[in-house]
Amino acid sequence: MPAEQLNISLPPKMARFIRAKVKSGRYANPGEAVLDAVRMMQDAEVVALRDEVMQGVEEVERGECLEFDEKGLKAFFRDVNIRGRERFEGGRKQR
């Protein structure tokens, strides 16, 4: 996949940090350091998502969930929609 070039601005402290990593030999250039940082952010998001899913699975296993049939689910979302509209309208009136 071809690389897309982005021009970014960093605060001086972050720029010094990147240059120090390159100078230490850990990275060949600033671009490699930024790529590694982005990969770490992606990995962290995957880990966080996995943790949230596992938390949900554990809650279901402990019975900490609600079960709905089709009729109950429709009623639940109808209620959410009504409360959301009321909240939205209430916020508009306060302005």
C-alpha positions as protocol buffer text, in pm:
chain_id: "A"
residue {
  index: 1
  type: MET
  ca { x: 0 y: 0 z: 0 }
}
residue {
  index: 2
  type: PRO
  ca { x: 148 y: 338 z: -93 }
}
residue {
  index: 3
  type: ALA
  ca { x: 227 y: 570 z: 193 }
}
residue {
  index: 4
  type: GLU
  ca { x: 41 y: 897 z: 230 }
}
residue {
  index: 5
  type: GLN
  ca { x: 250 y: 1191 z: 335 }
}
residue {
  index: 6
  type: LEU
  ca { x: 118 y: 1406 z: 616 }
}
residue {
  index: 7
  type: ASN
  ca { x: 274 y: 1725 z: 740 }
}
residue {
  index: 8
  type: ILE
  ca { x: 222 y: 1760 z: 1114 }
}
residue {
  index: 9
  type: SER
  ca { x: 314 y: 2017 z: 1372 }
}
residue {
  index: 10
  type: LEU
  ca { x: 425 y: 1909 z: 1717 }
}
residue {
  index: 11
  type: PRO
  ca { x: 475 y: 2107 z: 2033 }
}
residue {
  index: 12
  type: PRO
  ca { x: 848 y: 2167 z: 2095 }
}
residue {
  index: 13
  type: LYS
  ca { x: 863 y: 1916 z: 2381 }
}
residue {
  index: 14
  type: MET
  ca { x: 722 y: 1637 z: 2162 }
}
residue {
  index: 15
  type: ALA
  ca { x: 949 y: 1728 z: 1871 }
}
residue {
  index: 16
  type: ARG
  ca { x: 1252 y: 1709 z: 2102 }
}
residue {
  index: 17
  type: PHE
  ca { x: 1132 y: 1371 z: 2224 }
}
residue {
  index: 18
  type: ILE
  ca { x: 1106 y: 1237 z: 1868 }
}
residue {
  index: 19
  type: ARG
  ca { x: 1447 y: 1377 z: 1772 }
}
residue {
  index: 20
  type: ALA
  ca { x: 1599 y: 1218 z: 2084 }
}
residue {
  index: 21
  type: LYS
  ca { x: 1456 y: 878 z: 1987 }
}
residue {
  index: 22
  type: VAL
  ca { x: 1607 y: 912 z: 1639 }
}
residue {
  index: 23
  type: LYS
  ca { x: 1940 y: 1030 z: 1782 }
}
residue {
  index: 24
  type: SER
  ca { x: 1948 y: 730 z: 2018 }
}
residue {
  index: 25
  type: GLY
  ca { x: 1935 y: 500 z: 1717 }
}
residue {
  index: 26
  type: ARG
  ca { x: 1601 y: 348 z: 1807 }
}
residue {
  index: 27
  type: TYR
  ca { x: 1448 y: 491 z: 1489 }
}
residue {
  index: 28
  type: ALA
  ca { x: 1607 y: 576 z: 1157 }
}
residue {
  index: 29
  type: ASN
  ca { x: 1402 y: 893 z: 1114 }
}
residue {
  index: 30
  type: PRO
  ca { x: 1116 y: 1089 z: 1271 }
}
residue {
  index: 31
  type: GLY
  ca { x: 863 y: 922 z: 1042 }
}
residue {
  index: 32
  type: GLU
  ca { x: 946 y: 578 z: 1181 }
}
residue {
  index: 33
  type: ALA
  ca { x: 903 y: 708 z: 1536 }
}
residue {
  index: 34
  type: VAL
  ca { x: 562 y: 853 z: 1455 }
}
residue {
  index: 35
  type: LEU
  ca { x: 457 y: 531 z: 1277 }
}
residue {
  index: 36
  type: ASP
  ca { x: 550 y: 333 z: 1587 }
}
residue {
  index: 37
  type: ALA
  ca { x: 348 y: 572 z: 1805 }
}
residue {
  index: 38
  type: VAL
  ca { x: 43 y: 535 z: 1580 }
}
residue {
  index: 39
  type: ARG
  ca { x: 77 y: 155 z: 1587 }
}
residue {
  index: 40
  type: MET
  ca { x: 86 y: 168 z: 1967 }
}
residue {
  index: 41
  type: MET
  ca { x: -232 y: 381 z: 1970 }
}
residue {
  index: 42
  type: GLN
  ca { x: -403 y: 131 z: 1741 }
}
residue {
  index: 43
  type: ASP
  ca { x: -294 y: -160 z: 1961 }
}
residue {
  index: 44
  type: ALA
  ca { x: -419 y: 21 z: 2272 }
}
residue {
  index: 45
  type: GLU
  ca { x: -761 y: 74 z: 2111 }
}
residue {
  index: 46
  type: VAL
  ca { x: -785 y: -295 z: 2023 }
}
residue {
  index: 47
  type: VAL
  ca { x: -690 y: -394 z: 2378 }
}
residue {
  index: 48
  type: ALA
  ca { x: -944 y: -150 z: 2525 }
}
residue {
  index: 49
  type: LEU
  ca { x: -1219 y: -279 z: 2295 }
}
residue {
  index: 50
  type: ARG
  ca { x: -1135 y: -640 z: 2383 }
}
residue {
  index: 51
  type: ASP
  ca { x: -1145 y: -552 z: 2754 }
}
residue {
  index: 52
  type: GLU
  ca { x: -1488 y: -389 z: 2715 }
}
residue {
  index: 53
  type: VAL
  ca { x: -1622 y: -692 z: 2528 }
}
residue {
  index: 54
  type: MET
  ca { x: -1486 y: -928 z: 2793 }
}
residue {
  index: 55
  type: GLN
  ca { x: -1641 y: -714 z: 3066 }
}
residue {
  index: 56
  type: GLY
  ca { x: -1975 y: -742 z: 2888 }
}
residue {
  index: 57
  type: VAL
  ca { x: -1938 y: -1119 z: 2853 }
}
residue {
  index: 58
  type: GLU
  ca { x: -1860 y: -1149 z: 3224 }
}
residue {
  index: 59
  type: GLU
  ca { x: -2164 y: -937 z: 3313 }
}
residue {
  index: 60
  type: VAL
  ca { x: -2386 y: -1160 z: 3100 }
}
residue {
  index: 61
  type: GLU
  ca { x: -2237 y: -1471 z: 3261 }
}
residue {
  index: 62
  type: ARG
  ca { x: -2320 y: -1323 z: 3606 }
}
residue {
  index: 63
  type: GLY
  ca { x: -2675 y: -1253 z: 3492 }
}
residue {
  index: 64
  type: GLU
  ca { x: -2628 y: -876 z: 3497 }
}
residue {
  index: 65
  type: CYS
  ca { x: -2822 y: -817 z: 3179 }
}
residue {
  index: 66
  type: LEU
  ca { x: -3171 y: -767 z: 3048 }
}
residue {
  index: 67
  type: GLU
  ca { x: -3331 y: -1006 z: 2803 }
}
residue {
  index: 68
  type: PHE
  ca { x: -3584 y: -885 z: 2550 }
}
residue {
  index: 69
  type: ASP
  ca { x: -3808 y: -1054 z: 2301 }
}
residue {
  index: 70
  type: GLU
  ca { x: -3881 y: -866 z: 1979 }
}
residue {
  index: 71
  type: LYS
  ca { x: -4182 y: -685 z: 2128 }
}
residue {
  index: 72
  type: GLY
  ca { x: -3990 y: -586 z: 2442 }
}
residue {
  index: 73
  type: LEU
  ca { x: -3694 y: -465 z: 2238 }
}
residue {
  index: 74
  type: LYS
  ca { x: -3916 y: -246 z: 2023 }
}
residue {
  index: 75
  type: ALA
  ca { x: -4077 y: -100 z: 2335 }
}
residue {
  index: 76
  type: PHE
  ca { x: -3735 y: -37 z: 2491 }
}
residue {
  index: 77
  type: PHE
  ca { x: -3610 y: 155 z: 2187 }
}
residue {
  index: 78
  type: ARG
  ca { x: -3938 y: 343 z: 2156 }
}
residue {
  index: 79
  type: ASP
  ca { x: -3891 y: 458 z: 2516 }
}
residue {
  index: 80
  type: VAL
  ca { x: -3529 y: 556 z: 2451 }
}
residue {
  index: 81
  type: ASN
  ca { x: -3639 y: 753 z: 2146 }
}
residue {
  index: 82
  type: ILE
  ca { x: -3914 y: 934 z: 2340 }
}
residue {
  index: 83
  type: ARG
  ca { x: -3680 y: 1021 z: 2629 }
}
residue {
  index: 84
  type: GLY
  ca { x: -3415 y: 1139 z: 2386 }
}
residue {
  index: 85
  type: ARG
  ca { x: -3658 y: 1367 z: 2205 }
}
residue {
  index: 86
  type: GLU
  ca { x: -3785 y: 1507 z: 2536 }
}
residue {
  index: 87
  type: ARG
  ca { x: -3430 y: 1571 z: 2650 }
}
residue {
  index: 88
  type: PHE
  ca { x: -3342 y: 1736 z: 2319 }
}
residue {
  index: 89
  type: GLU
  ca { x: -3653 y: 1955 z: 2324 }
}
residue {
  index: 90
  type: GLY
  ca { x: -3591 y: 2046 z: 2690 }
}
residue {
  index: 91
  type: GLY
  ca { x: -3240 y: 2157 z: 2603 }
}
residue {
  index: 92
  type: ARG
  ca { x: -3364 y: 2371 z: 2316 }
}
residue {
  index: 93
  type: LYS
  ca { x: -3616 y: 2548 z: 2544 }
}
residue {
  index: 94
  type: GLN
  ca { x: -3345 y: 2640 z: 2798 }
}
residue {
  index: 95
  type: ARG
  ca { x: -3145 y: 2834 z: 2539 }
}
